[in-house]
Amino acid sequence: MIILRRDGSVVKITISNPDKYNRLTSADMEEIARRLGEINSDPEIKVLVITGEGDKAFCTGADLGEFQETNILYHRKRNELYRKLCIALHETRKPLIARVNGIAVAGGMAMVTLSHFAVACEHAKFGTPEINVGAFPSMVMVGILRSVPRKTALKMILLGENLNAQEALEAGLVNAVVPFGELDRSVNELADKLASKSTAIMNFGLDAIRVSDDMPYLQALEYLQETATMIRCTEDCQEGVKAFLEKRKPVWKGQ
């Protein structure tokens, strides 16, 4: 159900289960997390795109039929797989773009919040409908509360109401909304811009954002002081400054 395609320095991960609105099985979650680990260690890959197959759904999370299982060990194991997937997405050292080609709810909504960028088609919808079936988006809400205004997040979490694409844009959940026919062009343009940057500095930057995000102000400053020192000593930073002074494009070495 998980398809990887590589185009130069950009890798696209596609959840391919369109007949079931690109739901995620336990095997799918394990596969995506494993692939992300491999991608992180590949210096030739500069950008990652995640999407769903077709034009109906980006991802709709777990199969509700699994919620009928009453064995606590079953749910604990599955939730552990989901937690590991969230960690893998959160800790990716490549810029991650969500290509939202349709409905993004539950686990799909989490993937959008964990992506660094999101481009949505006009008919995309976003939500956490778990409350409507007597469940709760426990782990999903970690990303939601960090991505949209609190009142908007609580409306989604406690009422189970969706956001349409324009509402998601206004809430800051996505970066752009385009007609479905322009989705690939828009995502590719963004990926090309990201791929033109230094991979070494991008890795430093993404790590710095992730680690300092929840730090108190003074602690974050101390941590980022050391990060800034290390960045200034990289070959790419030296090359970038030299290229700027010489009025030319930099030639990155990824070091």
N, C-alpha and C positions, 0 to 999 in steps of 0.2 A: 504493500500500500504506500510505501515511501519511495519516491523517485528522485534521484539526484542527477542534475544536468550541469555540466561545466561549460562556460563560454569564456575562454580566456582566463582572466583572474576572478571571474564572478561565478559563484555556485548557487544554483537554485534548488531548494528542497520543496518538493510538491507532495502534499498529502493527497493520494489518489484513491478516493473511495466515494466518488460523486453520487452513486446510487443511495448512499446513506449519509449524504450531506457532509462528507469528509470527516466522519467521526474518528476518534482515536482509540485504537485497541491498546492493550498493554504492550504488545509486541511493537506497535508503532512508536510508543513513547520511548521504549528502550532503544529502538533503531535510531530515532532522531538524536537522542542524547549521545549515543555512541558515535554517530557521524559528526556531531558537533565537536567532539573531542579530537577526531581525526583532522577536521578542518582547521581547528585552532593551531595544530602543529605543522600545518603546511604553509610555508612562507610564500608560496606562489599564489595562494588564494587571498584576495584583498577585500572582497565584499560577499556577503551572504544574503540571499533573498529567500523568504519562506512564503508559500502560497498554497492554495487548494486547487484541485482539478475542476474545470468547468466554470460556469457563470452563476451558480446558485449559492455555493457556500465556500467560505474560506476554511473554516473548521468549526464544528459544533460540539467539540469536547467528547465526553464519554457517551457510550451507548446507555440510554436510560434503563434498558433491560437489565443491566448489571446491578442497578440499584436495588433490585428485588432480592439479591443475594443477602442472606442474614448472617453469614459467617464473618465474624469480626476480623479473623486473620486474613480472609480474602480481601476485605476492604483496606486493611492496614498495608498489605503488600502492594495493592494497586495504588494507594495514595503515596506510598514510598516511591514508586516508579514515577508518579506525577511530580513529586517533589524534586527528584533527581533531574527530570526534564526541565523544570523551572530553573534549577541551579545552573544547568548547562546553558540555557538561553541567557540567563543573567550574567554568566561569567564569560560569554564568548568574547574573544579578542578581535573579532572582525566586525565591522559595521553591519548591522542586521536590519534589513528592510522587510516589513510586512507588506506583501502585495495582496490587499484585501479585495478579493474578487466576488464577494457575496456576504452571506451571513457569518458573523463572527461572534459566537456566544459561548458561555461557559469556558472550557479550556481554550477555545479559539480566541475568546476575549483576552485571556491571560497572555497568549502569544503576542497579541497586538501590544499590550502594555509592556511586555518584556523586550520588544523590538526597539531599536534606536530611532527608526523612522517608520512611518506607515503611510502608504498611498492607497486610497480606497476608490472603488467605482461608485457611481451615483446611487446604485440600488443596494449598497452595503448596509447592514444593520449590526448593531453592537449591543450586547446585553449579558445579563446573568439571570436566567429564568429559573434558577434552582428553587427559589422561595415558593414558586408557584406549584411545585410538585412535592413540597414538604422537605426539601433539602436546603443546603446553604452553601454559597460559594466561598468556603472558608479560605482556601489557599489562593484562589483567584483574586480575592479582594485585596491581597497584599499589593499587587500591581495596580489595581484600580485606584486605590486610595493615594497612590503616589503619582498618578497620571492625570486625573481630572479633579476639578473642584469638589470639595467634600460633599456638598449638598447634592451635586450631580451623581457622585458615587453612591450615596445612600439611597437615592431614588432608584438606581439600578439594582442595588443589592437587596433592599428591603421591600421594594414594590415589584421587582422583576420586570420593569419597563425598559424597552429597548431605546437606543438612540439611533436616529437615522444618520446618514452620512454627513449631512450638513450640521446636525447637532454635534456629532463627534468632532467635526472640524472646529466648531465654535468652542467646544470644551477643551481643545488642545490634545485630543486623543490621536488624531491623524494630522499629517502635514499637508495633505492635499486631497481633493476630491475631483475626479475626472470621469468623463464618459467611459463606459467599459471598453470601447474600441480604442481608447487612448491610454489604457492602463499600462500596457507593456512599454510604450514609448516613454511615459512619465517615469516609470520605475527604472528603465534602462538609462535614462538621462541622469537620474540621481545616482545610480550605481557607478556610472562613468565618472561623475564628479568625485565620488568617494575614492574610487580606484586611482585617481590622479594624485592622491596625497601620499605622503610617506607612510609605509606600513609600520615602520619602527615607531614613529611618533604617534600614529593612530593606536598602536598597542599600548603605549605608555598612557595615552589620553583616556582610552576606554577603561583601563585599570584604575586610573586616578579618579574618574567619575564614579565608578562602582564602589571603590573603597571609601572615598570621602563623603559619599552621598548622605549618610546618616550620622556622620561625626559631628560633635559640637564644633562651633566655629574655630576656636583656638586650636583644637586638636587637628582639625582639617588643615589649617594654615601650616602647622608644623609638618604634617605628612606631605603636603604639596610643595613645601619648601625643598624637601629632599628630592621629590619627583622633578621639580624644575631644574635642580642642579644636575641630575642625571641626564635630562633631556638636552641641556646645553652642551653636554660633552659628547653627544652622538655625532656621527659623521653626517647624518642627514640634516641635523640642525645647522652644522657648520656650512654644509652645501647650500641650504636654503637661504641663509644670510648672505653668503657670497654671491649667489645667483641674483638676489634682490639688488645688491649693490652694483652688480655688473649688468643689470637690466636684461636678464635672460631667464628662461625657464630652468628650474632646478632639475638635476638628474639624480633621482633617489637611488640609494643602494640598499635601503631597508636595514641600515645599521646605525 
